[in-house]
Amino acid sequence: MGQAVTLATLISVNVGLPKEVRWRDETVRTGIWKAPVDGPAMVHRLNIDGDGQGDLAGHGGEQRAVLVYQTQALAHWAEHLGRHDLEPGCFGENLTVDGLPDSAVRIGDRYRIGEADLPALLVAHHRPGFYMRVLTEGRIRAGDRILRTRTGTVSVADTDALLYLPGRDRATLRLAADTPALSPGWRGSFLDMLAEPDPPPRPAWPGFRQLRVTDVRLETPTVTSLRLASPDGTPLPPARPGQFLTLRVPTAGSPVRSYSLSAAPGIGTYRISVKHEPDGLASGYLTTAVRPGAMLDAAAPRGDFTLDDDTTPVLLLSAGIGVTPVLAMLHSLIESPNPREVWWIHGAHSPDEQPLAAEAHTLLAALPRAREHIFYSTGAPDQVPGVHAGRLTQDALAALRLPVDAEAYLCGPDSFMTDVRAALIAVGLAAGNIRTERFGALPPVNPGVVERARPAPHPPTGTPGTGPLVTFARSGLSVPFEPGLHSVLDLADACDVPTRWSCRAGVCHTCITGLLSGEIDYSPDPLDPPPTGQVLLCCARPRTDVVLDI
């Protein structure tokens, strides 16, 4: 196990229970405030007595039981920030230590402090401190010596936020996974990262380009399909089945909207199928005013609601216009050299309101292992195989005897997807095998923020900004930037646009978003800049008018 060496001294043990506080008009549950403990404190497998974490998705648990920070780092920040009130616990750490610089700590190291035996397991970023896992419960107190037994192989400095940043080095991940002292759970996490596929390819072209409408076809009284091609006749880049196009529509206000591709992904042209909304400027123009020869501005195909290349059974479930991305998947399955078992399940009001029904039926007839089930909520034709009266409910799904090892792709109205997803889990499908595509903005990821009912995205209150125009494409909102704001993320918060963030400092990349057009500046510069065509919302400021995929 190696020789124990005295490296540092425990200066303070700090604890604090989570509480709810107001922050930027949100309620946040946080345990960041810690205060020193007088006398010894009992360290348990999951916590120190009197301590707790507010956001258990990112903190706490067996692998993140104890957070350590150095007095040297406190001194650094005191000088950098011009602050002289930084005391032990002010960075949310449980243990304030003298020594143990991040560059000297390695994943798998074992530390003995008082009666407790701890290994350093986790990494973060600049002067991160580190998490420890409790191997042996016991009491610790300020003044205890810290002994290390070196068994690890990967230093905190080398990993550079191994668990958080994109572009992880696979050789370092392999070293981390092979660390002897690592728990089976963390070893599994590192192995999962090693098994992750390569990142998706970049969009086929930057910003917007013009595409020509070559065909307009009425599918139902409310749904129209548009075929789009390159103006010079060259084949358009192939899309992945399930992706969408973002269009800038030349009508009042030039709204930006996203529409799923509804045809075969590799035929050199694109097709979208648009439902006419009574008050929709974009859908109204596309379904009533566009004729062959018209030109539309389009961003390259995007989206990660795409069909996996697998051999397991696949369930394609949709309702209404939600049929479009799964129909593209069905086209792709036709071309597969290894036919999968395919279940096509669709819900509609009536046969007259079922877009692209004949096309789907023809494709399914060509698949040797396909099953088709259509549910009409207002009644169904008598004695037609695979046609059912009523809505798609849990009981209806249970009666179909679906394969529980299937991958499910689900698209339709929010209420439909929520209900059907719960029904699929109830009949035996694993939650991780159910993929959904929501029209509009993605659900937010805001660690620690207490759930609340969100209004629809809206312009911010008060006097409109005077800066460049920021368009949130998925949310259907365009507003001028207010120069007094820190970032585009702050503007999104003011507009109740659902966002994804964690650190809000350009480190974790949770807020990475597609930049469809325009130019931005960063303040501060992110630790690891995103690739071309993407932007970190939390530290981005628009230099020109921008369109964001959010």
Backbone torsions as a table, in degrees:
resi	resn	phi	psi	omega
1	MET	NA	-16.1	177.0
2	GLY	101.1	170.8	-176.2
3	GLN	-90.8	135.4	178.3
4	ALA	-77.2	133.9	-177.2
5	VAL	-128.6	134.5	174.7
6	THR	-75.8	122.0	-175.3
7	LEU	-116.5	-29.8	-169.7
8	ALA	-158.5	174.5	178.1
9	THR	-127.2	139.4	177.0
10	LEU	-78.7	117.1	-176.9
11	ILE	-87.6	-39.4	-175.3
12	SER	-155.5	142.3	170.7
13	VAL	-105.5	126.5	-171.8
14	ASN	-126.2	135.3	-179.9
15	VAL	-136.8	163.5	176.3
16	GLY	-176.2	141.5	179.3
17	LEU	-91.6	149.6	-179.0
18	PRO	-65.8	150.6	175.6
19	LYS	-146.6	164.8	-179.9
20	GLU	-98.2	129.9	-179.1
21	VAL	-130.1	158.3	175.6
22	ARG	-89.4	132.2	-179.2
23	TRP	-149.3	117.5	178.8
24	ARG	51.6	46.5	178.9
25	ASP	64.4	16.9	175.2
26	GLU	-116.9	158.8	171.1
27	THR	-101.5	122.4	-176.5
28	VAL	-116.9	130.9	174.2
29	ARG	-95.9	116.7	-173.2
30	THR	-142.8	148.2	173.6
31	GLY	-114.4	27.7	-173.9
32	ILE	-68.2	-27.1	-177.4
33	TRP	-82.5	117.9	179.1
34	LYS	-122.3	148.3	179.2
35	ALA	-131.1	145.9	-178.2
36	PRO	-60.8	149.3	178.4
37	VAL	-102.7	135.2	173.9
38	ASP	-85.9	127.5	177.7
39	GLY	84.6	-170.6	-176.9
40	PRO	-73.6	154.0	176.9
41	ALA	-130.2	140.6	-179.0
42	MET	-85.9	125.2	178.7
43	VAL	-100.4	120.3	177.8
44	HIS	-103.7	176.3	-176.0
45	ARG	-61.1	-34.1	-175.8
46	LEU	-109.3	-11.1	-172.5
47	ASN	-169.1	167.9	165.9
48	ILE	-96.1	144.5	178.3
49	ASP	-50.5	130.0	177.9
50	GLY	86.4	5.0	-176.8
51	ASP	-115.2	156.8	176.7
52	GLY	-163.4	164.7	179.5
53	GLN	-119.2	144.3	-179.3
54	GLY	-85.3	-42.4	-178.2
55	ASP	-105.2	91.5	-174.5
56	LEU	-73.9	-10.9	176.3
57	ALA	-71.6	-28.6	-176.8
58	GLY	-116.7	-10.4	-176.0
59	HIS	-139.2	160.7	176.3
60	GLY	78.3	-174.2	-176.2
61	GLY	86.7	176.6	-174.7
62	GLU	-61.6	-37.3	-175.2
63	GLN	-83.1	-16.2	-177.8
64	ARG	-128.2	46.3	-172.6
65	ALA	-71.4	-38.8	-171.6
66	VAL	-134.9	126.7	177.6
67	LEU	-100.5	133.6	-176.0
68	VAL	-116.2	138.3	175.0
69	TYR	-139.8	156.5	-170.8
70	GLN	-105.1	146.9	174.4
71	THR	-63.2	-30.7	177.8
72	GLN	-64.0	-36.2	177.2
73	ALA	-69.4	-38.4	176.1
74	LEU	-59.9	-41.5	178.7
75	ALA	-64.6	-39.3	177.8
76	HIS	-59.0	-47.5	-177.3
77	TRP	-71.2	-32.8	177.0
78	ALA	-60.5	-42.1	178.7
79	GLU	-71.6	-43.7	-176.7
80	HIS	-65.2	-39.3	-176.3
81	LEU	-94.5	-7.2	-175.7
82	GLY	66.5	34.4	-177.9
83	ARG	-111.7	140.5	178.2
84	HIS	-123.5	18.1	-178.9
85	ASP	-115.0	17.4	-178.6
86	LEU	-82.9	117.4	-176.0
87	GLU	-120.9	165.3	176.9
88	PRO	-52.2	134.9	-179.3
89	GLY	94.7	-9.8	-172.8
90	CYS	-73.8	-15.7	174.9
91	PHE	-101.3	16.5	178.2
92	GLY	79.4	11.4	-176.6
93	GLU	-81.3	149.4	174.9
94	ASN	-85.4	-37.0	-178.6
95	LEU	-121.3	121.2	172.0
96	THR	-99.9	122.5	-172.1
97	VAL	-122.1	153.9	172.3
98	ASP	-100.4	107.6	-175.0
99	GLY	111.1	-161.0	-177.9
100	LEU	55.6	58.5	174.7
101	PRO	-62.1	150.7	-176.7
102	ASP	-56.2	-34.7	-177.9
103	SER	-68.2	-17.5	-178.7
104	ALA	-97.2	-8.2	-176.8
105	VAL	-93.9	134.1	180.0
106	ARG	-122.9	145.0	175.8
107	ILE	-58.7	128.3	-179.6
108	GLY	100.4	-13.0	176.1
109	ASP	-59.8	144.1	175.3
110	ARG	-108.5	133.9	-179.9
111	TYR	-123.3	138.5	175.0
112	ARG	-112.7	123.1	178.4
113	ILE	-128.1	113.5	-176.5
114	GLY	60.3	-123.4	-178.7
115	GLU	-94.7	-3.4	-172.9
116	ALA	-102.7	143.8	-178.9
117	ASP	-116.5	118.0	-169.1
118	LEU	-129.8	137.7	170.0
119	PRO	-106.8	142.5	176.2
120	ALA	-78.8	125.5	-172.8
121	LEU	-118.8	-29.8	-164.8
122	LEU	-120.3	160.0	-179.3
123	VAL	-125.6	164.3	174.3
124	ALA	-140.7	-115.8	-174.4
125	HIS	-141.3	-151.5	-173.2
126	HIS	-46.7	124.1	-178.7
127	ARG	44.0	60.1	-168.3
128	PRO	-78.6	-23.1	-159.4
129	GLY	69.9	-172.2	-180.0
130	PHE	-158.8	159.5	177.6
131	TYR	-92.9	154.5	175.3
132	MET	-126.2	149.8	172.0
133	ARG	-105.6	136.9	-177.3
134	VAL	-84.9	117.9	176.4
135	LEU	-90.7	-41.3	179.8
136	THR	-130.1	121.1	-179.9
137	GLU	-69.2	148.4	179.4
138	GLY	177.2	-178.9	-177.7
139	ARG	-96.8	142.9	174.5
140	ILE	-133.3	159.4	178.2
141	ARG	-155.8	159.3	177.7
142	ALA	-55.6	137.6	-178.7
143	GLY	100.8	-14.7	178.3
144	ASP	-63.3	142.0	172.3
145	ARG	-75.6	152.1	178.6
146	ILE	-113.7	118.0	179.5
147	LEU	-106.2	141.8	179.1
148	ARG	-119.1	138.0	167.3
149	THR	-114.4	115.7	-172.7
150	ARG	-81.7	118.5	172.2
151	THR	-130.6	-7.2	-174.3
152	GLY	-84.1	174.5	-177.7
153	THR	-131.4	-16.2	-173.4
154	VAL	-120.3	123.3	-178.2
155	SER	-83.2	155.9	175.3
156	VAL	-58.1	-43.1	-179.0
157	ALA	-63.1	-39.5	-179.1
158	ASP	-66.8	-36.0	-173.0
159	THR	-76.1	-30.3	175.6
160	ASP	50.1	65.5	179.0
161	ALA	62.9	54.0	-175.7
162	LEU	-53.1	-38.8	-175.1
163	LEU	-89.2	-7.3	-170.2
164	TYR	-118.8	-39.2	-172.9
165	LEU	-85.5	153.3	175.3
166	PRO	-74.5	173.8	176.6
167	GLY	65.4	36.5	-177.8
168	ARG	-63.5	138.6	178.6
169	ASP	-74.9	123.3	-174.2
170	ARG	-68.8	-32.5	178.3
171	ALA	-64.2	-40.0	178.3
172	THR	-68.4	-39.2	176.5
173	LEU	-59.6	-41.3	-179.9
174	ARG	-64.5	-41.4	176.4
175	LEU	-60.9	-42.2	179.9
176	ALA	-63.1	-43.1	-178.7
177	ALA	-65.6	-27.8	-177.8
178	ASP	-89.9	2.2	-179.5
179	THR	-64.4	124.2	-174.3
180	PRO	-59.1	-37.7	-174.3
181	ALA	-81.1	-2.5	-176.7
182	LEU	-69.5	139.3	178.3
183	SER	-70.8	156.9	177.9
184	PRO	-57.2	-35.6	-179.3
185	GLY	-63.8	-46.2	179.6
186	TRP	-71.4	-35.9	176.4
187	ARG	-59.8	-40.7	177.5
188	GLY	-62.4	-37.7	178.7
189	SER	-63.3	-43.6	179.6
190	PHE	-66.6	-38.8	178.5
191	LEU	-66.3	-36.2	175.9
192	ASP	-61.9	-39.8	178.7
193	MET	-64.7	-38.7	177.9
194	LEU	-63.5	-29.7	-178.4
195	ALA	-85.6	-6.5	-178.8
196	GLU	-62.4	141.3	178.1
197	PRO	-68.7	163.9	176.0
198	ASP	-60.3	151.6	-179.8
199	PRO	-60.2	150.9	-178.8
200	PRO	-61.6	152.3	179.4
201	PRO	-64.3	156.1	178.2
202	ARG	-66.7	157.2	176.4
203	PRO	-54.1	149.8	-172.6
204	ALA	-65.2	-25.3	174.8
205	TRP	-150.5	152.2	179.7
206	PRO	-80.1	150.7	174.8
207	GLY	59.3	-146.0	-179.4
208	PHE	-108.2	148.3	170.6
209	ARG	-135.8	161.2	-178.6
210	GLN	-85.1	136.2	172.2
211	LEU	-121.8	148.1	-178.5
212	ARG	-98.9	134.2	174.0
213	VAL	-77.3	120.4	-178.6
214	THR	-105.2	-17.5	-178.9
215	ASP	-156.3	142.1	176.7
216	VAL	-128.4	124.6	-176.1
217	ARG	-134.2	129.9	176.4
218	LEU	-81.7	116.2	-178.6
219	GLU	-89.1	-43.2	174.9
220	THR	-142.7	174.1	178.3
221	PRO	-56.2	-20.3	-177.4
222	THR	-118.7	-3.3	-176.6
223	VAL	-122.8	129.5	179.8
224	THR	-126.0	135.9	176.4
225	SER	-100.9	137.7	176.8
226	LEU	-119.2	130.5	174.5
227	ARG	-97.9	130.2	-175.8
228	LEU	-119.3	141.7	-179.0
229	ALA	-142.2	165.7	175.1
230	SER	-68.9	137.8	-179.3
231	PRO	-58.3	-29.9	-179.0
232	ASP	-93.5	5.5	176.3
233	GLY	84.4	-4.2	177.4
234	THR	-71.7	147.3	-178.0
235	PRO	-62.4	138.8	174.5
236	LEU	-75.1	149.7	179.2
237	PRO	-58.7	143.7	179.0
238	PRO	-65.6	147.3	174.5
239	ALA	-106.7	162.8	174.2
240	ARG	-86.2	141.8	-177.5
241	PRO	-61.6	119.3	-178.6
242	GLY	113.0	-9.6	-179.1
243	GLN	-77.2	172.6	-176.9
244	PHE	-130.2	161.1	172.6
245	LEU	-105.8	142.1	172.2
246	THR	-106.6	124.6	-176.3
247	LEU	-113.8	142.6	169.0
248	ARG	-101.9	111.1	-168.2
249	VAL	-90.9	126.0	-176.4
250	PRO	-79.7	67.4	175.8
251	THR	-136.0	-169.2	-174.2
252	ALA	-52.2	120.5	179.0
253	GLY	81.0	-3.5	-178.4
254	SER	46.9	58.6	-177.9
255	PRO	-64.0	152.2	177.4
256	VAL	-110.1	126.3	-178.6
257	ARG	-136.9	154.9	179.4
258	SER	-113.7	137.8	-179.2
259	TYR	-135.4	133.1	179.5
260	SER	-66.2	142.5	172.0
261	LEU	-72.2	137.0	-171.1
262	SER	-118.2	9.8	-177.5
263	ALA	-128.1	-176.2	179.7
264	ALA	-55.9	137.2	-170.5
265	PRO	-79.4	-12.1	-171.7
266	GLY	-126.9	36.3	-174.4
267	ILE	-105.9	9.7	174.4
268	GLY	88.5	-9.2	174.1
269	THR	-132.2	167.3	177.5
270	TYR	-118.4	151.1	172.8
271	ARG	-131.4	133.9	170.7
272	ILE	-119.6	150.4	178.3
273	SER	-123.9	116.3	-168.0
274	VAL	-111.2	129.5	174.3
275	LYS	-88.9	130.0	179.5
276	HIS	-75.3	120.4	175.5
277	GLU	-98.8	135.1	-173.8
278	PRO	-52.7	-38.9	-177.8
279	ASP	-109.8	17.5	-176.0
280	GLY	-88.9	115.2	178.7
281	LEU	-62.8	-46.2	-176.8
282	ALA	-70.4	-51.8	-177.7
283	SER	-65.1	-34.8	177.6
284	GLY	-62.5	-43.0	178.9
285	TYR	-66.0	-46.4	-175.8
286	LEU	-66.6	-32.1	-175.7
287	THR	-94.0	-13.5	-177.1
288	THR	-124.9	-27.2	-172.6
289	ALA	-106.2	-24.3	-175.0
290	VAL	-77.0	137.1	176.8
291	ARG	-128.3	160.3	175.3
292	PRO	-52.7	136.7	-176.3
293	GLY	101.4	-17.1	178.9
294	ALA	-66.7	152.4	-179.8
295	MET	-111.2	136.8	178.6
296	LEU	-128.8	141.1	174.2
297	ASP	-82.1	127.5	-176.4
298	ALA	-134.3	137.3	168.2
299	ALA	-84.6	159.2	-177.2
300	ALA	-64.8	155.5	178.6
301	PRO	-55.3	138.6	-179.9
302	ARG	-140.1	174.7	173.7
303	GLY	114.2	145.3	179.8
304	ASP	-111.4	11.5	171.8
305	PHE	-84.7	76.9	-172.6
306	THR	-128.7	154.0	-176.2
307	LEU	-72.1	126.3	176.4
308	ASP	-74.5	149.1	175.6
309	ASP	-86.8	94.4	-173.4
310	ASP	-141.6	176.6	178.5
311	THR	-115.7	-2.3	-179.4
312	THR	-71.8	161.7	174.3
313	PRO	-58.2	148.4	-178.3
314	VAL	-125.4	131.5	176.3
315	LEU	-106.8	123.1	176.6
316	LEU	-110.7	106.2	-174.8
317	LEU	-117.4	132.6	-176.9
318	SER	-151.9	166.6	173.9
319	ALA	-144.2	138.4	176.9
320	GLY	57.8	-136.8	-177.8
321	ILE	-71.4	-7.7	173.7
322	GLY	-63.1	-5.7	177.7
323	VAL	-66.7	-21.9	-168.0
324	THR	-61.2	-51.9	-178.2
325	PRO	-68.3	-34.8	-179.7
326	VAL	-74.4	-24.6	173.3
327	LEU	-67.0	-39.2	174.4
328	ALA	-61.5	-37.8	176.0
329	MET	-63.9	-39.4	179.1
330	LEU	-62.7	-42.5	174.8
331	HIS	-57.1	-42.1	-179.1
332	SER	-65.6	-38.0	179.8
333	LEU	-65.2	-29.3	176.5
334	ILE	-60.7	-35.7	-175.1
335	GLU	-87.0	-4.6	-176.4
336	SER	-71.5	135.7	178.8
337	PRO	-72.4	-17.8	179.6
338	ASN	-119.4	91.6	-175.1
339	PRO	-57.6	129.4	177.1
340	ARG	-94.7	161.6	170.6
341	GLU	-72.9	122.0	-173.5
342	VAL	-120.1	129.7	173.6
343	TRP	-114.6	119.2	179.2
344	TRP	-106.2	113.3	-175.5
345	ILE	-127.9	120.1	-173.9
346	HIS	-134.6	142.0	176.2
347	GLY	-115.1	135.4	179.7
348	ALA	-146.5	163.1	176.4
349	HIS	-69.8	-45.4	-176.4
350	SER	-159.2	166.6	178.3
351	PRO	-58.0	-32.4	-179.5
352	ASP	-71.0	-16.1	-177.6
353	GLU	-114.1	29.9	-179.4
354	GLN	-112.5	94.0	-176.2
355	PRO	-68.2	142.0	172.7
356	LEU	62.6	25.3	-175.9
357	ALA	-66.1	-45.7	-177.3
358	ALA	-63.7	-39.0	179.1
359	GLU	-63.1	-46.5	179.5
360	ALA	-62.2	-42.0	-178.8
361	HIS	-62.6	-41.1	179.3
362	THR	-64.6	-42.7	178.7
363	LEU	-63.5	-42.6	-178.9
364	LEU	-64.7	-34.6	179.4
365	ALA	-65.4	-23.6	-179.3
366	ALA	-87.8	-7.5	179.6
367	LEU	-95.9	126.1	-174.3
368	PRO	-69.0	-20.0	-175.3
369	ARG	-124.7	39.1	-177.2
370	ALA	-103.1	146.3	174.7
371	ARG	-131.2	136.6	-174.9
372	GLU	-120.2	129.2	177.3
373	HIS	-136.8	121.4	-179.5
374	ILE	-117.0	133.6	-179.4
375	PHE	-116.6	120.6	178.5
376	TYR	-106.7	119.2	-175.0
377	SER	-71.7	-22.5	-179.2
378	THR	-102.2	15.6	179.2
379	GLY	116.2	154.4	-175.3
380	ALA	-130.5	152.9	174.2
381	PRO	-58.3	146.0	-178.4
382	ASP	-72.5	138.3	169.0
383	GLN	55.5	40.4	173.0
384	VAL	-103.9	120.1	-177.8
385	PRO	-57.8	134.5	176.8
386	GLY	80.0	0.4	-179.8
387	VAL	-107.3	131.3	-173.9
388	HIS	-127.8	146.5	174.0
389	ALA	-90.5	138.5	177.5
390	GLY	106.2	174.5	-178.1
391	ARG	-82.1	164.4	179.0
392	LEU	-82.5	98.7	-175.6
393	THR	-109.7	175.1	177.8
394	GLN	-62.2	-42.2	179.0
395	ASP	-63.1	-39.4	179.6
396	ALA	-65.2	-41.4	178.3
397	LEU	-66.7	-40.0	179.5
398	ALA	-61.6	-37.2	-179.7
399	ALA	-66.9	-22.4	-179.7
400	LEU	-77.3	-17.8	-179.7
401	ARG	57.9	60.2	-178.1
402	LEU	-69.3	148.7	174.5
403	PRO	-68.7	124.3	-173.0
404	VAL	-77.4	-9.9	177.2
405	ASP	-94.0	13.5	-174.8
406	ALA	-78.4	157.6	166.8
407	GLU	-95.2	127.3	-176.5
408	ALA	-110.8	137.2	176.6
409	TYR	-122.3	123.2	-166.0
410	LEU	-128.5	126.1	-179.3
411	CYS	-146.5	135.4	179.5
412	GLY	165.3	-166.1	177.0
413	PRO	-58.5	154.0	-176.0
414	ASP	-55.3	-44.6	-177.9
415	SER	-64.2	-38.3	177.8
416	PHE	-61.7	-48.2	-177.1
417	MET	-66.8	-38.7	178.7
418	THR	-62.4	-47.0	-177.3
419	ASP	-68.6	-44.0	-176.4
420	VAL	-71.4	-35.9	176.6
421	ARG	-60.9	-45.1	178.1
422	ALA	-62.9	-37.9	179.5
423	ALA	-66.1	-40.5	178.9
424	LEU	-63.1	-41.3	177.5
425	ILE	-64.5	-39.5	-179.1
426	ALA	-64.9	-30.5	-179.2
427	VAL	-91.4	4.1	169.2
428	GLY	120.0	-4.7	178.9
429	LEU	-75.6	144.5	175.8
430	ALA	-72.3	137.7	-178.7
431	ALA	-57.7	-35.5	-179.4
432	GLY	-69.5	-12.3	180.0
433	ASN	-97.5	10.3	-178.5
434	ILE	-113.9	116.2	-179.9
435	ARG	-107.6	141.5	-179.7
436	THR	-128.8	152.1	174.3
437	GLU	-125.3	119.4	-179.4
438	ARG	-103.4	133.0	171.7
439	PHE	-73.3	134.7	-176.5
440	GLY	96.9	-164.3	-173.1
441	ALA	-68.7	152.0	175.9
442	LEU	-70.9	154.6	176.5
443	PRO	-63.1	147.5	-175.8
444	PRO	-72.8	156.3	169.5
445	VAL	-128.2	100.4	-175.8
446	ASN	-131.5	86.0	-174.4
447	PRO	-55.7	132.9	175.9
448	GLY	87.5	-20.9	-178.0
449	VAL	-75.8	128.2	-178.8
450	VAL	-70.1	134.3	-178.1
451	GLU	-57.9	140.7	176.1
452	ARG	-148.3	161.3	175.5
453	ALA	-72.0	125.1	-178.4
454	ARG	-99.7	135.4	170.9
455	PRO	-72.0	165.9	175.1
456	ALA	-63.6	149.9	177.7
457	PRO	-51.7	140.8	-172.7
458	HIS	-151.3	160.1	173.7
459	PRO	-62.7	151.1	-179.5
460	PRO	-67.9	154.6	177.5
461	THR	-72.2	160.1	178.1
462	GLY	90.2	-167.5	-177.9
463	THR	-69.0	131.5	179.3
464	PRO	-57.9	149.4	178.6
465	GLY	-68.1	168.9	-178.8
466	THR	-117.5	4.9	-176.9
467	GLY	-89.6	-168.0	179.7
468	PRO	-58.9	155.4	-179.9
469	LEU	-79.0	128.1	177.6
470	VAL	-110.0	121.1	179.7
471	THR	-107.8	121.7	173.7
472	PHE	-94.2	97.9	-166.6
473	ALA	-63.0	-47.0	-176.9
474	ARG	-69.4	-28.5	-179.4
475	SER	-87.9	-8.4	177.6
476	GLY	66.1	39.5	-174.7
477	LEU	-135.4	133.9	174.8
478	SER	-125.9	124.2	-178.7
479	VAL	-141.3	147.1	176.0
480	PRO	-73.4	144.6	179.6
481	PHE	-74.3	140.1	175.4
482	GLU	-92.9	114.0	-175.8
483	PRO	-54.6	-23.9	-179.6
484	GLY	-74.8	-11.5	179.2
485	LEU	-77.2	153.4	179.9
486	HIS	-75.4	-39.0	-171.5
487	SER	-156.1	170.8	174.5
488	VAL	-63.6	-31.3	177.2
489	LEU	-62.1	-39.1	177.3
490	ASP	-63.8	-38.2	176.8
491	LEU	-64.6	-43.4	178.3
492	ALA	-60.4	-41.4	177.5
493	ASP	-60.7	-41.8	-178.9
494	ALA	-67.1	-22.1	-178.9
495	CYS	-99.7	2.3	-174.9
496	ASP	56.2	32.2	171.0
497	VAL	-77.0	124.8	-179.9
498	PRO	-60.1	128.8	-176.5
499	THR	-127.0	166.0	177.1
500	ARG	-123.8	120.4	179.4
501	TRP	-155.8	162.5	174.1
502	SER	-140.0	-68.8	-174.5
503	CYS	-79.7	-27.3	-176.0
504	ARG	57.1	28.7	-177.8
505	ALA	-137.0	14.5	177.0
506	GLY	79.1	17.7	-175.8
507	VAL	-106.4	-50.2	-167.6
508	CYS	-80.4	-21.2	179.5
509	HIS	69.4	12.5	176.0
510	THR	-62.0	-31.6	-174.5
511	CYS	-89.7	10.4	-177.8
512	ILE	-61.5	134.0	-172.3
513	THR	-142.7	148.1	177.5
514	GLY	-66.1	133.5	174.7
515	LEU	-103.4	102.7	-174.8
516	LEU	-76.8	-33.2	176.3
517	SER	-162.6	160.9	178.0
518	GLY	98.9	178.0	-178.1
519	GLU	-128.6	146.3	-178.9
520	ILE	-131.3	159.7	168.9
521	ASP	-115.3	158.6	178.1
522	TYR	-113.5	139.6	173.5
523	SER	-150.6	107.1	-3.2
524	PRO	-77.8	169.4	175.7
525	ASP	-64.9	134.1	-179.0
526	PRO	-69.2	153.3	179.0
527	LEU	-60.4	-39.4	-178.1
528	ASP	-134.2	93.9	-175.1
529	PRO	-59.5	144.3	179.6
530	PRO	-73.7	163.8	178.7
531	PRO	-68.5	166.3	178.0
532	THR	-55.9	136.9	-179.7
533	GLY	91.3	1.8	176.9
534	GLN	-132.1	160.4	-175.0
535	VAL	-145.0	147.0	171.9
536	LEU	-94.5	110.8	-173.7
537	LEU	-60.8	-34.1	-167.4
538	CYS	-70.6	-18.1	179.1
539	CYS	-132.5	19.5	-178.1
540	ALA	-99.0	139.6	173.0
541	ARG	-127.9	134.0	-176.5
542	PRO	-72.1	132.6	173.9
543	ARG	-90.7	-33.1	176.1
544	THR	-131.5	179.9	171.1
545	ASP	-57.4	135.8	-177.6
546	VAL	-129.9	151.9	172.7
547	VAL	-122.0	123.3	-175.3
548	LEU	-113.4	143.6	-179.5
549	ASP	-85.8	70.1	-178.7
550	ILE	-150.6	NA	NA
